[in-house]
Amino acid sequence: MSANTLDASLAKHVREKYADYTYDMFMMNMSAELEEMQLFSEYVDVLNEKKIYTFEAARGGTQGPENDLDRFNGEKVHVVNLSSYNYLGFSYHPDVIKAAQDAVAKYGLGASSSPVISGTYTVHKQLEEALVKFFGLPGRGVSLFTAGYSVNLGAISAFIKPGHHVIMDSASHMSIVEGAKLSGGETSFFRHNDMAHLEELLKEKCDEFTRVLICVEGIYSGDGDYGNIKDVVRLAKKYGAFTLVDEAHSALVSGKHGRGVCEQQGVLEEVDLYVMTFSKAFGGVGGAVYAKKEITQYMNWYAKCRMFSCALDPAVTGGMAKVIELAGGPLGNERRERIKENATYYRGLLEDKVHVTPGDAWVVIVHFGSESKTLALNDYLQREGLDTSIIQFPAVPRNEARIRMFITSEHTKEQLKKAADIIVSAAQKFDFLKK
Ligand SMILES: Cc1ncc(COP(=O)(O)O)c(C=O)c1O
């Protein structure tokens, strides 16, 4: 095949067999060969011609419970929004927007420097102090990053070096896996939430390596279940390993005070690296690692994606400081209650009818089986008025494709009922009703 043109027979194959291809497949396999780029482009063209390209639809307003989507091909749909993780609705809370506006007025748009050079402003210090106070343990600090992804990338690669080892849950987020790879340490995976398997690995690795870090999550975003943090911490102590808990989907929401699954399971004090992302319940962007001060001070200098990158922008930083204040008060309590009530209500509408991952988390996963249904199913859901995210091979094993929905405190019962009715009608049409 020439380097510049897509082989005609391959192009024909893409056109005829587009349903066999998956978006994720390209994402994971892309080797940057020109042929592959063209193949992907051909694939997107086919989906657009057939009017079933559901990705990258532009949103017309805030990430509230309902939204207007401008699909790639110019079509417009109105949807119940279960595809954004603005769990407590803080991204559009008027006080948060006002705090962000005030910070822009005072400091300007960008931080214009690395945080360790001249990019740290008073507002960054205010956010750090607010977070330390919110999580409440003595001797702790935070290190701020511009993305949740970067927190894992930077924190793991700063803490782990060649000669060390990272043990990860097999369902770990890509940012954990990439952080471990970048660190130069050796890596292994234990079966999802399987403590016996983790212990087997710990026995072996803690003998062999001078430092072992176990990485787990509060709530797993692809499975919608809780990490077994209490047992992970117990095993880490037994074998002398360190722990990193990514609370992307649980910080501000789980636990009595919103301190996450670590608080809920009574082990906040025992965890070495607590990772939060500001993109989820905080309603912003960025993230932080919360740990003993000597560790966060070290992260500030040795996490390269922090040191060699511009600091968080003032607007988001000011907004995040306001979110912490709200989340720590009566509004936070009220919204934490409501998201749990909403998740239980929504699960109750679905559990008898379709295969839902059990539990009570606000990440609700419905299994539909073969990835060959994905394109038509996702298109159907959007057209019926429901926005979700679809997870399929290779992000999950073959024939274990699933619909992922994020419930928020701001959805009404009517919106959730409408969403559940659409899921059940899709299950009838695409044959994934519980038998
Ligand atoms: C578990 C987990 N960790 C980290 C991230 C990355 O966070 P961000 O999108 O804020 O970069 C995500 C994002 O979805 C996530 O689900």
The ligand as an ORCA input file, in Angstrom:
! r2SCAN-3c Opt
* xyz 0 1
  C     -10.553      7.049     37.770
  C     -10.110      8.228     36.984
  N      -8.921      8.775     37.234
  C      -8.465      9.844     36.553
  C      -9.232     10.417     35.557
  C      -8.692     11.592     34.787
  O      -9.296     12.748     35.256
  P      -9.426     14.071     34.371
  O     -10.474     13.797     33.343
  O      -9.840     15.068     35.369
  O      -8.107     14.347     33.760
  C     -10.483      9.903     35.280
  C     -11.289     10.525     34.201
  O     -12.299     10.156     33.780
  C     -10.947      8.772     36.004
  O     -12.136      8.231     35.753
*
